[in-house]
Amino acid sequence: MTMSKKIFRMHSLYAGHGDCLWLEYGLEANPHRIVVDCGTIGTAKRVKEALDIVRNEPGSNELLVITHVDADHIGGAISVLEDPKYGGMFKEIWFNGRRHLEPADVLEHFGAVQGERVTDALLEHNLPWNSLYAASQISLSEDGTPKEIKLPGDAKLTILSPSWEKLRAMIGRWDREIEKAGLLPNLDQVAPQPIPEGFETFGFDVDALADEAFEEDTEVPNGSSIAFIVEFDGKSILLGADAHPTVLINAIQKKYGKLGIEIDVLKLPHHGSKHNVSQELLEAVKCKTAVFSSNGAYFKHPDREAVARVVKHSPEGVELVFNCRSDFNKMWDSDHLRDEWKYKTRYGVREDGVSVILK
């Protein structure tokens, strides 16, 4: 009898300027799956096609995470969740809606409106919404301590973002967007639900780019991002969503009692924005592989400053993985730069995206 081998891998689907990540872990013959974000509206078709493929295959779909309400993360999720054929495939769905925010003041355009549509779909189809948290918000503890969740198949997930402060900062912004659209926020309370069972190449100076003064992202929706580490069989992946780096750094310090932890894969926050990738973050998280997911269509991500920081402040031999080739990342495919800075590069092909295999 042949034993099934263990796997741990992440696929970054081509999602335009957005995020859509597909993780598998466990035994290859019977894997566990986590889907994180569904990209833009145009990504929904690819997500559904992928779900159709696994529908009749062995394995279990443990978790769908919608990290926050920006259109390049939530857009495709609306179509997925509004069709119970797909939303009903997941044992658990994580999404912080209006009910999970607490009073304060201050989305990418239409973000809150899309958030209300996701909320409506979750309620209408009675999907398992934040049930591992008894229907409360997915976040750090009130004192900033990371929370741990054990998933079926011996995986562990550690929440690094958002903080309560970042969630509270969303409420005014959310309500203004909803009012502008002529809607009312869906504030119906969700009863606690049972926990699911088991669960150009020479044209720039890398040093100068990396050393440019860092100004942290202040966008409120980005700060509300659900970011976390997934660990399985001694390997780890940090999924940064669009999180603010100081929140991630503080959570890592709280969790591990130190900075400079080793991570196998870092999915960079905010598609490699220069405002979300700091030297301090890269020193707090020493990664072997850095993943960038964007075609740069709207915001020209990844920023050269962010990539330069990864090259300069990551361990020697770090691999830069881009889920597609674009005008904003092709300059890093340079023998001259690779030789000088001791890094590797890999690019996804057209709309196939790219995979990172840990096992």
C-alpha positions in Angstrom: 0.0 0.0 0.0 1.5 3.4 -1.1 1.3 6.2 1.5 0.1 9.6 0.3 2.8 12.2 0.6 2.3 15.4 2.6 1.9 18.7 0.7 1.9 22.4 1.6 1.6 24.8 -1.2 0.1 28.2 -2.2 -1.1 29.2 -5.6 -1.6 32.9 -6.4 -4.2 33.0 -9.1 -4.0 35.8 -11.7 -6.4 38.3 -10.2 -5.7 41.5 -12.1 -4.5 44.1 -9.6 -6.0 42.1 -6.8 -5.4 39.1 -4.6 -6.7 35.5 -4.8 -4.7 32.9 -3.0 -5.4 29.2 -2.8 -3.6 27.1 -0.1 -3.5 23.3 0.2 -2.0 21.3 3.0 -2.1 17.8 4.4 -2.1 14.6 2.4 -1.9 15.0 -1.4 -4.6 12.4 -1.9 -7.0 14.2 0.5 -5.9 17.8 1.0 -7.3 20.6 3.1 -7.9 23.9 1.3 -8.0 27.6 2.3 -9.0 30.3 -0.2 -8.0 33.9 0.7 -9.8 36.7 -1.2 -11.3 36.3 -4.7 -9.7 39.3 -6.5 -11.7 41.7 -8.6 -15.1 41.1 -10.1 -13.3 39.7 -13.2 -11.6 37.1 -11.1 -14.8 35.4 -10.0 -15.0 33.2 -13.2 -11.5 31.7 -12.5 -12.3 31.1 -8.8 -15.5 29.3 -9.8 -13.7 27.2 -12.4 -11.1 26.2 -9.7 -13.9 25.3 -7.3 -15.7 23.3 -10.0 -12.5 21.2 -10.4 -12.2 20.3 -6.8 -15.9 19.9 -6.2 -15.9 16.1 -6.9 -12.3 15.5 -5.8 -11.1 14.2 -2.3 -10.3 16.8 0.3 -12.1 19.5 2.3 -12.5 23.2 1.9 -11.8 24.4 5.4 -11.9 28.2 5.1 -12.7 31.1 2.8 -11.2 34.4 4.1 -12.3 37.8 2.7 -9.6 40.0 4.2 -11.3 43.4 3.8 -13.6 45.4 1.7 -11.3 46.8 -1.0 -12.7 46.0 -4.5 -9.6 44.1 -5.6 -10.0 41.6 -2.7 -13.8 41.4 -2.3 -15.0 42.0 -5.8 -14.9 38.4 -6.9 -16.2 37.1 -3.6 -19.6 38.7 -4.1 -20.4 36.5 -7.1 -19.0 33.4 -5.4 -21.1 33.9 -2.2 -24.3 34.9 -3.9 -24.3 31.5 -5.6 -24.8 28.9 -2.8 -23.3 26.3 -5.0 -19.9 27.8 -4.3 -20.3 29.6 -0.9 -21.8 26.4 0.5 -18.6 24.5 -0.3 -16.7 26.0 2.7 -16.9 24.8 6.3 -16.1 28.3 7.5 -16.1 31.9 6.1 -14.2 34.8 7.6 -15.3 38.3 6.9 -15.5 41.4 9.1 -18.8 43.1 8.2 -20.3 46.3 9.6 -21.5 44.5 12.8 -17.9 43.7 13.6 -16.8 47.3 13.8 -16.9 49.5 16.9 -17.6 53.2 17.1 -15.0 55.8 15.9 -14.7 58.0 12.7 -13.3 57.7 9.2 -13.0 52.5 1.3 -11.8 52.1 -1.8 -14.7 53.2 -4.0 -17.8 51.1 -3.3 -16.0 48.9 -0.8 -18.6 49.2 1.9 -21.4 48.6 -0.6 -19.7 45.4 -1.7 -19.3 44.5 2.0 -23.1 44.8 2.5 -23.7 42.5 -0.5 -21.3 39.9 1.0 -23.2 40.3 4.3 -26.5 39.8 2.6 -25.3 36.7 0.8 -23.9 35.2 4.1 -27.2 35.7 5.9 -29.5 34.7 3.1 -27.7 31.4 2.5 -27.1 30.8 6.2 -23.3 30.3 5.6 -20.9 29.6 8.5 -19.8 33.2 9.1 -16.9 33.7 11.7 -18.3 30.7 13.6 -14.9 29.8 15.0 -15.1 33.1 16.7 -18.7 32.7 17.8 -19.7 35.2 15.1 -17.5 38.0 16.5 -14.8 39.9 14.7 -11.7 38.2 13.3 -8.9 40.3 14.9 -6.2 40.4 17.5 -7.3 40.4 21.1 -8.2 43.7 22.6 -4.7 44.0 24.1 -3.1 43.2 20.7 -2.3 39.6 21.5 -2.5 37.3 18.4 -5.1 34.6 18.5 -4.4 31.0 17.4 -6.7 28.6 15.6 -6.1 25.0 15.0 -7.4 23.8 11.7 -8.3 20.2 10.7 -5.3 18.3 9.4 -2.8 19.6 12.0 -2.4 23.1 10.6 -2.3 26.2 12.9 -3.3 29.7 12.0 -2.2 32.8 13.9 -4.0 36.1 13.5 -1.7 39.1 13.1 -4.1 41.8 11.9 -6.4 43.7 12.3 -6.2 45.4 15.8 -9.3 46.6 17.4 -8.2 50.2 16.8 -8.0 49.6 13.1 -11.4 48.0 13.0 -13.0 50.8 14.9 -11.5 53.3 12.4 -13.6 51.8 9.7 -17.0 52.5 11.0 -17.5 56.1 10.0 -16.1 55.5 6.6 -18.3 52.4 6.1 -21.5 54.3 7.1 -20.8 57.3 4.9 -20.3 55.0 1.8 -23.6 53.2 2.6 -25.5 56.4 3.1 -24.1 57.8 -0.2 -25.4 54.7 -1.9 -28.8 55.1 -0.4 -28.6 51.8 1.6 -28.9 50.9 5.2 -26.1 48.9 6.9 -27.1 45.3 7.7 -26.8 45.2 11.5 -28.8 42.1 12.2 -27.1 40.1 14.9 -25.7 36.7 13.9 -26.3 34.0 16.5 -23.2 32.0 17.6 -22.7 29.1 15.3 -21.2 25.7 16.1 -17.6 25.2 15.4 -17.1 23.1 12.2 -15.8 19.6 12.8 -12.1 18.9 12.5 -11.2 22.3 11.4 15.0 48.5 -16.8 17.7 46.6 -15.5 20.6 49.1 -14.9 18.4 52.1 -14.7 18.1 52.4 -10.9 20.1 52.1 -7.7 18.8 49.3 -5.4 20.5 50.8 -2.4 19.0 54.2 -2.9 15.5 52.8 -3.5 15.7 50.6 -0.4 16.9 53.5 1.7 14.2 55.9 0.8 12.4 57.3 3.8 9.4 55.0 4.7 6.0 56.5 5.1 3.5 54.0 6.4 0.1 53.4 4.8 -2.7 55.3 6.5 -5.6 53.9 4.4 -8.4 52.9 6.8 -9.6 49.8 4.8 -6.1 48.4 4.5 -5.7 48.7 8.2 -8.8 46.5 8.7 -7.2 43.6 6.8 -7.2 40.1 8.2 -3.6 38.9 8.0 -2.3 35.7 9.5 0.4 33.0 9.5 -0.5 29.4 8.4 1.8 26.7 9.8 1.9 23.1 8.8 4.5 20.4 9.4 7.3 22.8 10.3 6.7 25.2 7.4 5.0 28.6 7.4 3.3 31.1 5.2 2.5 34.7 6.2 -0.4 36.2 4.3 -0.1 40.0 4.6 -3.4 41.1 2.9 -3.1 44.9 2.8 -2.2 45.2 6.5 -0.3 48.0 8.0 3.3 46.8 8.9 3.4 48.2 12.4 0.4 46.1 13.3 2.1 43.0 12.0 5.4 43.8 13.7 3.7 44.5 17.1 1.7 41.2 16.8 4.8 39.2 16.0 6.6 40.7 19.0 3.6 39.8 21.2 3.4 36.3 19.9 7.0 35.3 19.8 8.6 37.6 22.3 11.1 38.7 19.7 11.5 39.9 16.1 13.5 38.2 13.4 11.3 35.1 13.1 11.9 32.8 10.1 9.1 32.4 7.6 9.2 30.2 4.6 6.9 32.4 2.5 5.8 36.0 2.9 2.9 37.2 0.8 3.8 40.9 0.9 1.2 43.3 2.2 -0.7 45.5 -0.3 0.9 43.9 -3.4 4.3 45.3 -2.6 3.4 48.9 -1.9 6.2 51.0 -0.7 3.9 52.2 2.2 3.4 48.6 3.4 6.8 47.0 3.1 9.3 48.5 5.5 12.8 47.5 6.5 11.5 46.9 10.0 8.9 44.4 8.7 11.5 42.5 6.7 13.8 42.4 9.7 10.9 41.2 11.9 10.1 38.4 9.4 13.0 36.8 7.7 11.5 35.1 4.6 13.0 32.6 2.1 10.3 33.5 -0.6 8.6 36.8 -1.1 5.4 36.7 -3.2 4.0 39.7 -5.1 0.5 39.5 -6.6 -0.6 42.3 -8.9 -0.5 43.3 -12.6 0.0 46.9 -11.5 -2.9 48.0 -13.6 -4.3 50.6 -11.2 -1.7 51.4 -8.6 1.5 50.4 -10.4 2.4 47.7 -7.8 4.8 46.5 -6.8 6.7 49.7 -6.1 10.4 49.5 -6.9 11.2 50.8 -3.4 9.4 47.8 -1.8 11.1 45.2 -4.0 14.5 46.9 -3.3 13.8 46.6 0.4 13.0 42.9 0.1 16.2 42.4 -1.9 18.4 44.3 0.5 16.9 43.2 3.9 16.0 39.6 3.3 18.3 36.6 3.7 20.7 36.0 0.9 19.1 33.9 -1.9 15.6 35.1 -1.3 13.3 34.2 -4.2 11.0 36.9 -5.6 7.9 35.3 -7.0 5.6 37.4 -9.1 2.2 35.9 -10.1 2.5 37.6 -13.6 5.0 39.5 -15.6 4.3 43.2 -15.9 5.9 46.6 -16.8 6.2 47.1 -13.0 8.1 44.0 -12.1 10.0 42.8 -15.2 13.1 44.9 -14.4 13.9 42.5 -11.6 14.5 39.7 -14.1 18.1 40.8 -14.5 21.2 38.6 -14.4 23.2 41.7 -13.4 21.0 42.5 -10.4 20.6 38.8 -9.4 24.4 38.4 -9.4 25.0 41.5 -7.4 22.2 41.1 -4.8 22.1 37.3 -4.6 18.4 36.8 -5.2 16.3 34.6 -7.5 13.2 35.5 -9.5 10.2 33.5 -10.8 7.2 34.7 -12.8 3.7 33.4 -13.4 2.7 32.7 -17.0 -0.2 34.8 -18.4 -3.4 34.0 -16.5 -2.1 30.8 -15.0 -0.8 32.5 -11.9 2.1 31.0 -9.9 2.6 28.3 -7.3 4.9 28.1 -4.3 5.5 24.5 -3.1 6.8 24.0 0.4 6.4 20.2 0.4 
